[in-house]
Amino acid sequence: MNNISERKDNILVFFISTLFFLFGSKGWIGSNLVNIRVWIYLFFFLFFIMSYKNIFSYLTYTYKEKFRQVDFLIFFSLLIFFLIQKSISFQALSFIGLFLLISSHAFEADRRPYTFNLIFKGILYSSLVSLLGVYLGFFESLFFDSTLFHLYQGANYPNPVLAFFKEAFGIVLSSNSGFQISINYSAYILISCIGILNLLNIQQPIKRVLEYLLFIGLVLTFAKVAYLFISIVITLHLIKGKGSIFKILSIFSLAIAYLFLAHITLINSEALITDYKYYRLLIGNYLGMDFYLSLFAWLKVQAIDYIYQNNIASISLAEFKILQTVSDPYYCPIGIDPHSLFFYSALTGGYLFAVLVLIKVFVNMLSFASLDVKKDKYFLSLLIVFFIESFIWDPNNTPIFWIVVLFCPFYKAYLSAFKMDFK
């Protein structure tokens, strides 16, 4: 009986690992090999079928609670939006499937926390494959002329780390994305793995080696969010034992500085800008530095303008991206998402849906903060980074984001079930 149960668990971990890897690598695999969307849908569907008992229990509870439960309101607001628009978008359906699947496992977490343990193992295994890709990118940049696992950013790419090495040592470093098409997504995957590492029962020597490898890989991505995560981990370590107000102010200062630099791009006034993608609008000059509205800030302005000019019956994420392509084909040849949890949600499911999604995220994170239990600094850092990134990222259809957010209320129960204690 135990062998059958163990075999089922191994199959489930395989599906989860494969699904996570395919989700994160579909752009890279599609560009270099074949289109794998069908395989993603297949693995997702199989995982969905394997979780039918959890899904049924969760939907039954949600229906009984109705308007007293945020999840019901999220689904209800989407239904109203579909009726108003007389159409259903793929992005909305994708969110429903993902949110429903992960919420169903979160709903069962109190009684069966072991499922989240399997999900965390899936994150670990898929992350290790992604980590291998990052290291391949680094060695490829040193010894080969190909750019399969890494990419050289433009001369004016706004990355302070790459700029420092170029100015101080004359070294032009590449960004190592590995099996992902974006260095940011590579960083998200590695950060997620570090964040849940201490929630897995791994022998301490092996865990220590994994920590070193993951942190080095994170540095090698040269993604700004990687350095945000490392800064938060260091800050939490240095202010250990300090008062709550001091901790909040320290993290808040880091968040404000990061968000400012993400939305305002600085460059020497005498520098020649060869690519205006990240330098959208000159807004001022100070001490020989030009201040530009960044791509992330410009996308939010575009989203606000689009929402203002259209009523709720006609807005859509697909049209928003098409309008960017038409108006700015050089810088947005395939259109870009608004890079904001709120605006992405608003264009996908309407204003009420966007507000309810934010409420769900805030409530879950607050419930984690209120838990009377010692928090692991890596998981706490991961949660803080995901909250900050929600201002400049579209995580609605990202599995790892919702796994982390929906796991929050069950953190204490999980530690208790697996007899974990963080000193």
Phi, psi and omega per residue, in radians:
M1 nan -0.741 3.129
N2 -1.128 -0.647 3.130
N3 -1.136 -0.672 3.108
I4 -1.143 -0.772 3.132
S5 -1.108 -0.724 3.123
E6 -1.146 -0.656 3.120
R7 -1.133 -0.717 3.098
K8 -1.097 -0.727 3.123
D9 -1.098 -0.741 -3.140
N10 -1.121 -0.675 3.095
I11 -1.124 -0.743 3.141
L12 -1.111 -0.760 3.116
V13 -1.103 -0.679 3.102
F14 -1.069 -0.802 3.130
F15 -1.094 -0.779 -3.123
I16 -1.110 -0.824 -3.138
S17 -1.044 -0.821 -3.126
T18 -1.108 -0.744 -3.140
L19 -1.084 -0.787 3.126
F20 -1.080 -0.767 -3.115
F21 -1.140 -0.760 -3.132
L22 -1.150 -0.680 3.096
F23 -1.006 -0.831 -3.071
G24 -1.347 -0.406 -3.009
S25 -1.899 0.077 -3.040
K26 -1.051 -0.631 3.123
G27 -1.159 -0.774 -3.120
W28 -1.186 -0.802 -3.134
I29 -1.132 -0.698 3.116
G30 -1.121 -0.614 -3.131
S31 -1.344 -0.583 -3.022
N32 -1.870 -0.372 -3.078
L33 -2.237 -1.639 -3.094
V34 -2.416 2.854 3.059
N35 -1.303 2.169 -3.048
I36 -1.982 0.271 -3.111
R37 -1.003 -0.670 -3.140
V38 -1.065 -0.710 3.134
W39 -1.180 -0.640 3.088
I40 -1.093 -0.823 3.119
Y41 -1.069 -0.678 -3.119
L42 -1.133 -0.864 -3.136
F43 -1.127 -0.674 3.113
F44 -1.122 -0.751 -3.141
F45 -1.104 -0.745 3.129
L46 -1.121 -0.724 3.088
F47 -1.131 -0.655 3.111
F48 -1.086 -0.807 3.137
I49 -1.116 -0.718 3.137
M50 -1.140 -0.342 -3.092
S51 -1.822 0.319 -2.981
Y52 -1.074 -0.609 -3.141
K53 -1.136 -0.790 3.107
N54 -1.080 -0.755 -3.113
I55 -1.113 -0.740 3.133
F56 -1.104 -0.779 3.124
S57 -1.087 -0.753 -3.126
Y58 -1.137 -0.789 -3.140
L59 -1.147 -0.647 3.100
T60 -1.086 -0.806 3.128
Y61 -1.132 -0.773 -3.124
T62 -1.071 -0.721 3.130
Y63 -1.164 -0.690 3.135
K64 -1.134 -0.693 -3.114
E65 -1.315 -0.553 3.128
K66 0.871 -2.142 -2.973
F67 -1.280 -0.067 3.073
R68 -1.471 -0.097 -3.060
Q69 -2.107 2.303 -3.081
V70 -1.090 -0.661 -3.115
D71 -1.056 -0.752 3.111
F72 -1.074 -0.724 -3.137
L73 -1.127 -0.625 3.103
I74 -1.097 -0.853 3.125
F75 -1.135 -0.693 -3.120
F76 -1.138 -0.737 3.141
S77 -1.122 -0.637 3.087
L78 -1.149 -0.701 3.111
L79 -1.079 -0.770 3.100
I80 -1.064 -0.722 3.134
F81 -1.107 -0.730 3.097
F82 -1.079 -0.724 -3.127
L83 -1.167 -0.673 3.123
I84 -1.157 -0.746 -3.089
Q85 -1.459 -0.295 -3.092
K86 1.011 0.594 3.103
S87 -2.811 2.851 3.122
I88 -2.212 2.206 -3.122
S89 -1.538 2.654 3.105
F90 -1.110 -0.672 -3.130
Q91 -1.066 -0.693 3.133
A92 -1.181 -0.748 3.109
L93 -1.100 -0.685 3.111
S94 -1.078 -0.761 3.122
F95 -1.106 -0.785 -3.123
I96 -1.008 -0.838 -3.126
G97 -1.074 -0.803 -3.105
L98 -1.187 -0.833 -3.110
F99 -1.113 -0.726 3.140
L100 -1.109 -0.789 -3.111
L101 -1.095 -0.884 -3.083
I102 -1.245 -0.665 3.115
S103 -1.086 -0.630 -3.137
S104 -1.122 -0.655 3.093
H105 -1.303 -0.603 3.071
A106 -1.140 -0.650 3.135
F107 -1.077 -0.592 -3.125
E108 -1.578 0.029 -3.000
A109 -1.119 -0.609 3.134
D110 -1.091 -0.723 -3.088
R111 -1.550 -0.590 -3.105
R112 -2.323 1.247 -3.126
P113 -1.158 -0.226 -3.100
Y114 -1.098 -0.508 3.135
T115 -1.068 -0.739 3.112
F116 -1.132 -0.554 3.078
N117 -1.089 -0.705 3.094
L118 -1.163 -0.687 3.102
I119 -1.102 -0.730 3.114
F120 -1.129 -0.628 3.062
K121 -1.112 -0.676 3.095
G122 -1.078 -0.709 3.084
I123 -1.095 -0.754 -3.133
L124 -1.051 -0.891 -3.059
Y125 -1.162 -0.732 3.117
S126 -1.181 -0.578 3.126
S127 -1.210 -0.621 3.124
L128 -1.143 -0.624 3.054
V129 -1.145 -0.752 3.107
S130 -1.119 -0.654 3.099
L131 -1.074 -0.732 3.080
L132 -1.008 -0.710 3.119
G133 -1.092 -0.674 3.126
V134 -1.139 -0.767 3.110
Y135 -1.142 -0.651 3.063
L136 -1.065 -0.700 3.103
G137 -1.087 -0.725 -3.136
F138 -1.118 -0.843 -3.138
F139 -1.206 -0.571 3.081
E140 -1.096 -0.709 -3.133
S141 -1.187 -0.438 -3.137
L142 -1.460 -0.648 -2.934
F143 -2.080 -0.181 -3.062
F144 -2.281 2.783 3.126
D145 -1.593 -0.192 -3.125
S146 -1.262 2.839 3.125
T147 -2.284 0.831 -3.112
L148 -1.318 -0.682 -3.067
F149 -2.000 0.055 3.108
H150 -2.559 2.956 3.110
L151 -2.580 2.545 3.067
Y152 -1.621 2.140 3.135
Q153 -1.319 2.864 3.126
G154 -1.107 2.896 -3.085
A155 -1.033 -0.575 -3.089
N156 -1.871 0.341 3.135
Y157 -1.060 2.186 -3.021
P158 -1.366 1.347 3.077
N159 -2.236 1.906 -3.044
P160 -1.096 -0.545 -3.127
V161 -1.210 -0.863 3.107
L162 -1.086 -0.682 3.138
A163 -1.136 -0.668 3.134
F164 -1.087 -0.845 -3.140
F165 -1.096 -0.617 -3.128
K166 -1.242 -0.759 -3.102
E167 -1.304 -0.711 -3.049
A168 -1.398 -0.682 -3.022
F169 -2.128 -0.071 -3.119
G170 1.237 0.348 -3.112
I171 -1.714 2.201 3.084
V172 -1.704 1.843 -3.115
L173 -1.633 2.692 3.105
S174 -1.809 2.787 3.037
S175 -1.587 2.281 -3.048
N176 -1.818 1.845 -3.090
S177 -1.727 -0.242 3.108
G178 1.121 -2.218 -3.103
F179 -1.502 0.083 3.090
Q180 -1.828 2.657 -3.139
I181 -1.435 -0.222 -3.109
S182 -2.233 2.379 3.094
I183 -1.168 -0.497 3.127
N184 -1.140 -0.745 -3.136
Y185 -1.206 -0.611 3.039
S186 -1.029 -0.768 3.131
A187 -1.136 -0.729 3.124
Y188 -1.008 -0.760 -3.108
I189 -1.128 -0.806 -3.127
L190 -1.176 -0.691 3.092
I191 -1.074 -0.747 3.138
S192 -1.081 -0.700 3.140
C193 -1.136 -0.774 3.096
I194 -1.082 -0.695 -3.094
G195 -1.102 -0.574 -3.095
I196 -1.804 0.026 -3.039
L197 -1.031 -0.750 -3.125
N198 -1.344 -0.075 3.082
L199 -1.633 0.100 3.084
L200 -2.002 2.471 3.132
N201 -1.419 1.476 3.130
I202 -2.009 2.458 3.118
Q203 -0.979 2.427 -3.009
Q204 -0.984 -0.776 3.124
P205 -1.068 -0.721 3.126
I206 -1.156 -0.723 3.139
K207 -1.091 -0.699 -3.139
R208 -1.122 -0.737 3.100
V209 -1.094 -0.752 3.120
L210 -1.077 -0.705 3.101
E211 -1.010 -0.874 -3.137
Y212 -1.041 -0.836 -3.115
L213 -1.102 -0.719 -3.125
L214 -1.202 -0.737 3.129
F215 -1.167 -0.698 3.085
I216 -1.107 -0.790 3.099
G217 -1.046 -0.678 3.125
L218 -1.090 -0.759 3.099
V219 -1.075 -0.707 -3.072
L220 -1.231 -0.291 3.058
T221 -1.198 -0.500 -3.082
F222 1.031 0.452 3.042
A223 -1.444 2.441 -3.113
K224 -1.071 -0.625 -3.132
V225 -1.155 -0.461 3.086
A226 -1.110 -0.737 -3.125
Y227 -1.316 -0.464 3.014
L228 -1.114 -0.830 3.141
F229 -1.054 -0.824 -3.139
I230 -1.079 -0.697 3.125
S231 -1.099 -0.700 3.141
I232 -1.200 -0.725 3.095
V233 -1.042 -0.802 3.136
I234 -1.120 -0.751 -3.135
T235 -1.081 -0.804 3.125
L236 -1.092 -0.593 3.113
H237 -1.229 -0.745 -3.087
L238 -1.234 -0.575 -3.092
I239 -1.726 0.314 3.110
K240 -1.024 2.231 -3.118
G241 1.608 -0.177 3.099
K242 -1.326 2.940 -3.139
G243 -1.187 2.775 -3.096
S244 -1.092 -0.685 -3.120
I245 -1.082 -0.748 3.137
F246 -1.119 -0.714 3.118
K247 -1.097 -0.795 -3.130
I248 -1.084 -0.766 -3.140
L249 -1.124 -0.669 -3.135
S250 -1.143 -0.840 3.139
I251 -1.181 -0.664 3.122
F252 -1.088 -0.696 3.128
S253 -1.116 -0.738 3.094
L254 -1.093 -0.742 -3.112
A255 -1.111 -0.798 -3.126
I256 -1.108 -0.754 3.134
A257 -1.097 -0.746 -3.127
Y258 -1.149 -0.799 -3.127
L259 -1.160 -0.606 3.093
F260 -1.119 -0.833 -3.123
L261 -1.223 -0.381 3.090
A262 -1.359 -0.463 -3.077
H263 -1.835 -0.301 3.105
I264 -2.151 2.107 -3.129
T265 -1.758 2.256 -3.136
L266 -1.852 2.484 3.097
I267 -2.684 2.563 3.110
N268 -1.012 2.348 -3.067
S269 -1.045 -0.456 -3.098
E270 -1.572 -0.103 -3.108
A271 -1.264 2.538 3.094
L272 -1.594 2.059 -3.137
I273 -1.500 2.067 -3.107
T274 -1.729 -0.275 -3.141
D275 -2.455 1.948 -3.071
Y276 -1.536 0.207 -3.121
K277 -1.032 -0.699 -3.109
Y278 -1.740 0.087 3.125
Y279 -2.209 1.395 -2.919
R280 -1.446 -0.681 -3.055
L281 -2.643 2.135 3.102
L282 -1.256 2.129 -3.094
I283 -2.016 -0.121 3.106
G284 2.974 3.028 3.139
N285 -2.469 2.391 3.130
Y286 -2.667 2.239 3.102
L287 0.934 0.742 3.092
G288 1.330 0.197 3.125
M289 -2.021 2.323 3.048
D290 -1.570 2.397 3.128
F291 -1.880 2.096 -3.129
Y292 -2.011 2.575 2.939
L293 -1.221 2.166 -3.066
S294 -1.354 3.044 3.110
L295 -1.036 -0.739 -3.109
F296 -1.101 -0.733 3.127
A297 -1.202 -0.714 -3.127
W298 -1.097 -0.690 3.123
L299 -1.098 -0.631 3.096
K300 -1.190 -0.686 3.081
V301 -1.084 -0.755 3.118
Q302 -1.100 -0.682 3.139
A303 -1.161 -0.751 3.107
I304 -1.076 -0.778 -3.141
D305 -1.110 -0.717 3.139
Y306 -1.135 -0.787 3.130
I307 -1.120 -0.689 -3.119
Y308 -1.132 -0.633 -3.056
Q309 -1.519 -0.120 -3.106
N310 -2.250 2.586 3.081
N311 -1.507 2.975 -3.021
I312 -1.131 -0.400 -3.112
A313 -1.320 -0.224 -3.045
S314 -2.130 -0.186 -3.106
I315 -1.244 2.552 3.054
S316 -2.800 2.624 3.118
L317 -1.135 -0.700 -3.116
A318 -1.068 -0.766 3.141
E319 -1.181 -0.661 3.108
F320 -1.011 -0.767 3.141
K321 -1.213 -0.649 3.114
I322 -1.134 -0.730 -3.136
L323 -1.088 -0.631 3.078
Q324 -1.129 -0.748 -3.122
T325 -1.091 -0.748 -3.121
V326 -1.182 -0.756 -3.072
S327 -1.383 -0.433 -3.059
D328 -2.528 1.138 -3.018
P329 -1.129 -0.414 -3.105
Y330 -1.312 -0.767 -3.066
Y331 -1.586 -0.396 3.134
C332 -2.257 1.133 -3.047
P333 -1.101 -0.448 3.121
I334 -2.154 0.190 -3.125
G335 1.352 2.649 -3.112
I336 -2.318 2.458 3.060
D337 -1.119 2.782 -3.054
P338 -1.201 -0.111 3.115
H339 0.963 0.955 3.091
S340 -2.889 2.271 3.116
L341 -1.021 -0.745 -3.100
F342 -1.177 -0.888 -3.069
F343 -1.204 -0.639 3.068
Y344 -1.083 -0.767 3.134
S345 -1.126 -0.728 -3.130
A346 -1.095 -0.708 -3.138
L347 -1.339 -0.337 -3.129
T348 -1.583 -0.690 -3.028
G349 -2.416 0.171 3.108
G350 1.688 2.968 -3.031
Y351 -1.195 -0.762 -3.141
L352 -1.090 -0.741 3.097
F353 -1.032 -0.762 -3.132
A354 -1.088 -0.749 3.134
V355 -1.127 -0.749 -3.117
L356 -1.160 -0.648 3.083
V357 -1.089 -0.763 3.103
L358 -1.098 -0.729 3.119
I359 -1.052 -0.761 3.125
K360 -1.041 -0.781 3.141
V361 -1.121 -0.838 -3.109
F362 -1.110 -0.781 -3.115
V363 -1.069 -0.777 -3.140
N364 -1.137 -0.713 3.124
M365 -1.199 -0.656 3.086
L366 -1.164 -0.643 3.105
S367 -1.118 -0.629 3.071
F368 -1.140 -0.784 -3.123
A369 -1.095 -0.547 -3.075
S370 -1.478 -0.151 -3.128
L371 -1.133 2.316 3.138
D372 -1.490 1.244 -3.121
V373 -2.726 2.604 3.121
K374 -1.181 2.222 -3.113
K375 -1.622 2.453 3.024
D376 -1.230 2.275 -3.038
K377 -1.135 -0.520 3.139
Y378 -1.246 -0.774 3.120
F379 -1.175 -0.695 3.098
L380 -1.078 -0.739 3.111
S381 -1.107 -0.714 3.094
L382 -1.048 -0.787 -3.124
L383 -1.116 -0.734 3.128
I384 -1.111 -0.761 3.140
V385 -1.093 -0.770 3.132
F386 -1.110 -0.632 3.091
F387 -1.138 -0.816 3.133
I388 -1.102 -0.758 -3.100
E389 -1.179 -0.371 3.136
S390 -1.096 -0.289 3.076
F391 -1.402 -0.361 -3.074
I392 -2.326 0.376 -3.075
W393 -2.471 2.670 3.098
D394 -1.890 1.410 -3.004
P395 -1.578 0.136 -3.045
N396 -0.912 -0.753 -3.089
N397 -1.856 0.544 3.134
T398 -1.869 1.977 -3.051
P399 -0.977 -0.810 -3.026
I400 -1.113 -0.643 3.119
F401 -1.025 -0.857 -3.090
W402 -1.272 -0.537 3.061
I403 -1.062 -0.825 -3.126
V404 -1.137 -0.822 -3.099
V405 -1.140 -0.798 -3.075
L406 -1.325 -0.308 3.087
F407 -1.345 -0.420 -2.989
C408 -0.839 -0.892 -3.089
P409 -1.110 -0.313 -3.051
F410 -1.839 0.216 -3.093
Y411 -1.043 -0.820 -3.105
K412 -1.148 -0.751 3.130
A413 -1.095 -0.643 3.131
Y414 -1.148 -0.804 3.127
L415 -1.059 -0.713 -3.132
S416 -1.141 -0.730 -3.098
A417 -1.132 -0.623 -3.093
F418 -1.819 0.207 3.058
K419 0.923 0.877 3.117
M420 -1.814 2.519 3.127
D421 -2.581 2.177 -3.132
F422 -1.798 2.003 -3.083
K423 -1.290 nan nan
